[in-house]
């Protein structure tokens, strides 16, 4: 339900500063609403700011503190386990990541989330709430139990895409990571 179109994208420098002209904005109808938004991984976005075409516009945002989650996922033997981590807020998926080794960290804006962690069809699924405060790393330690004995079988997908195939932006490393996290063995 996004009613806006992206007209131009810009990035700040290392100090959070950006500036310059928005091409053609002064030539567009002045009765149209224009606004600028900001986003930074791990922080709540500030409210959009309306722009006035044909006039200088100054924008000053103050972003709140960042949230961080440090995760460790193991199997029933306590060994690191690949996993797919899905993060939901207000029943909407906000982040999905694939871990090839069961540990790492990721940024989230501070707030309340629901986390779902899985590793293909053989393993349990863990779902739980997660509260992420600003300024500290929130630990997420989970165990995935193997529920189905598949000895003598291999999970196989004979048609996956990754770069350098021209129809896939997914790197070979990321494709291997997603395969491990979703239970593919071949």
C-alpha positions as CSV (number, residue, x, y, z in Angstrom):
1,X,0.0,0.0,0.0
2,X,2.9,2.4,-0.7
3,X,1.2,5.4,-2.5
4,X,4.5,7.1,-3.3
5,X,6.9,6.8,-6.1
6,X,10.7,7.0,-5.6
7,X,12.0,10.0,-7.6
8,X,15.6,10.1,-6.5
9,X,17.8,8.2,-4.0
10,X,20.8,9.6,-2.2
11,X,23.2,8.4,0.5
12,X,24.8,10.4,3.3
13,X,28.5,10.5,3.9
14,X,30.2,8.9,7.0
15,X,29.1,11.9,9.1
16,X,25.4,11.6,8.1
17,X,25.6,14.7,5.9
18,X,24.0,14.9,2.4
19,X,23.0,17.6,0.1
20,X,22.5,18.8,-3.4
21,X,19.8,19.4,-5.9
22,X,16.9,17.1,-6.6
23,X,16.9,17.0,-10.4
24,X,13.9,18.6,-12.1
25,X,12.0,19.1,-8.8
26,X,11.6,22.8,-9.5
27,X,10.0,21.9,-12.9
28,X,7.4,19.6,-11.4
29,X,3.9,20.8,-10.4
30,X,4.0,22.7,-7.1
31,X,0.6,21.4,-6.1
32,X,2.0,17.8,-5.9
33,X,3.1,16.6,-2.5
34,X,6.8,15.7,-2.3
35,X,8.6,14.3,0.7
36,X,11.9,12.9,1.7
37,X,12.4,9.9,3.9
38,X,15.4,8.5,5.7
39,X,16.4,5.0,6.7
40,X,19.3,3.4,8.4
41,X,19.5,-0.3,9.2
42,X,18.8,-1.0,12.9
43,X,17.0,2.3,13.6
44,X,13.4,3.5,13.5
45,X,12.9,5.8,10.5
46,X,12.0,9.4,11.4
47,X,8.8,10.9,10.1
48,X,8.9,12.0,6.4
49,X,9.5,15.7,5.7
50,X,7.6,17.6,3.1
51,X,9.6,19.4,0.4
52,X,8.7,22.7,-1.3
53,X,9.5,22.6,-5.0
54,X,11.6,25.6,-6.3
55,X,12.7,26.6,-2.8
56,X,15.7,25.7,-0.6
57,X,14.8,23.0,1.8
58,X,16.7,22.2,5.0
59,X,16.2,18.8,6.6
60,X,17.5,17.9,10.1
61,X,16.8,14.4,11.4
62,X,17.7,12.9,14.7
63,X,17.7,9.1,14.6
64,X,17.1,7.0,17.7
65,X,19.5,4.4,19.1
66,X,20.3,1.3,17.1
67,X,19.2,-2.2,18.1
68,X,21.4,-5.3,17.6
69,X,20.8,-9.0,17.9
70,X,23.6,-11.5,18.5
71,X,22.5,-15.0,17.7
72,X,23.8,-18.5,18.4
73,X,21.9,-21.5,17.0
74,X,22.8,-25.0,17.8
75,X,21.4,-28.5,17.2
76,X,20.5,-31.0,20.0
77,X,24.1,-32.0,20.4
78,X,25.1,-28.4,21.0
79,X,26.9,-28.1,17.7
80,X,26.5,-24.9,15.6
81,X,23.6,-25.2,13.2
82,X,22.8,-23.4,9.9
83,X,19.5,-21.7,10.0
84,X,17.0,-19.4,8.4
85,X,15.9,-16.6,10.7
86,X,12.7,-14.7,10.0
87,X,11.9,-11.5,11.9
88,X,8.3,-10.2,12.1
89,X,6.8,-7.0,13.5
90,X,3.1,-6.5,13.6
91,X,2.6,-9.7,11.5
92,X,4.8,-8.4,8.7
93,X,8.2,-9.8,7.7
94,X,10.8,-7.2,8.3
95,X,14.0,-9.2,7.9
96,X,15.1,-12.7,6.7
97,X,18.6,-13.9,6.9
98,X,20.4,-17.2,6.3
99,X,23.2,-18.3,8.6
100,X,25.6,-20.9,7.3
101,X,27.3,-21.4,10.7
102,X,24.6,-20.6,13.3
103,X,26.1,-17.5,14.7
104,X,26.4,-13.8,14.0
105,X,24.5,-10.6,14.5
106,X,22.1,-8.3,12.8
107,X,20.6,-4.9,13.3
108,X,17.0,-4.2,14.1
109,X,15.2,-1.0,15.1
110,X,14.4,-1.1,18.8
111,X,11.1,-2.7,19.5
112,X,9.1,-5.9,19.9
113,X,9.4,-8.7,17.3
114,X,8.4,-12.3,16.7
115,X,11.3,-14.5,15.6
116,X,11.0,-17.7,13.6
117,X,14.0,-20.0,13.2
118,X,14.2,-23.1,11.0
119,X,16.5,-25.5,9.2
120,X,14.5,-27.3,6.5
121,X,12.0,-30.1,7.0
122,X,14.1,-32.4,9.2
123,X,14.4,-29.9,12.1
124,X,12.1,-28.3,14.6
125,X,10.9,-24.7,14.1
126,X,11.4,-22.3,17.0
127,X,9.1,-19.3,17.3
128,X,9.4,-16.8,20.1
129,X,9.0,-13.1,20.9
130,X,12.1,-10.9,21.1
131,X,12.4,-7.4,22.7
132,X,15.2,-5.4,21.2
133,X,16.3,-2.3,23.2
134,X,18.5,0.5,21.9
135,X,22.2,0.6,22.6
136,X,22.9,-3.0,23.7
137,X,23.2,-6.3,21.9
138,X,20.3,-8.6,22.6
139,X,21.3,-12.3,22.8
140,X,19.3,-14.9,20.8
141,X,20.3,-18.5,21.8
142,X,18.2,-21.2,20.3
143,X,18.3,-25.0,19.8
144,X,16.9,-26.8,16.7
145,X,16.2,-30.5,17.2
146,X,16.4,-33.0,14.4
147,X,12.9,-34.6,14.2
148,X,13.2,-36.8,11.1
149,X,15.9,-39.4,10.6
150,X,17.0,-39.1,7.0
151,X,20.0,-41.4,7.1
152,X,20.5,-42.9,3.6
153,X,18.8,-39.9,1.9
154,X,20.0,-36.6,0.7
155,X,18.0,-33.4,0.2
156,X,18.6,-32.4,-3.4
157,X,17.6,-29.5,-5.7
158,X,18.8,-29.9,-9.3
159,X,17.9,-26.4,-10.4
160,X,19.1,-23.4,-8.4
161,X,20.4,-20.1,-9.7
162,X,23.3,-18.0,-8.5
163,X,25.7,-15.6,-10.1
164,X,27.4,-15.6,-12.6
165,X,24.1,-16.7,-14.2
166,X,22.7,-13.6,-15.8
167,X,19.2,-14.2,-14.2
168,X,20.4,-14.2,-10.6
169,X,21.9,-11.5,-8.4
170,X,22.6,-14.1,-5.6
171,X,26.3,-14.7,-5.1
172,X,27.6,-18.3,-5.0
173,X,28.5,-17.8,-1.3
174,X,25.0,-16.6,-0.4
175,X,23.4,-19.5,-2.4
176,X,25.5,-22.0,-0.4
177,X,24.4,-20.3,2.8
178,X,20.7,-20.4,1.9
179,X,21.0,-24.1,0.9
180,X,22.6,-25.0,4.2
181,X,20.0,-23.0,6.2
182,X,17.1,-24.6,4.4
183,X,18.3,-28.1,4.7
184,X,19.6,-28.7,1.1
185,X,22.5,-31.1,1.0
186,X,23.2,-31.4,-2.7
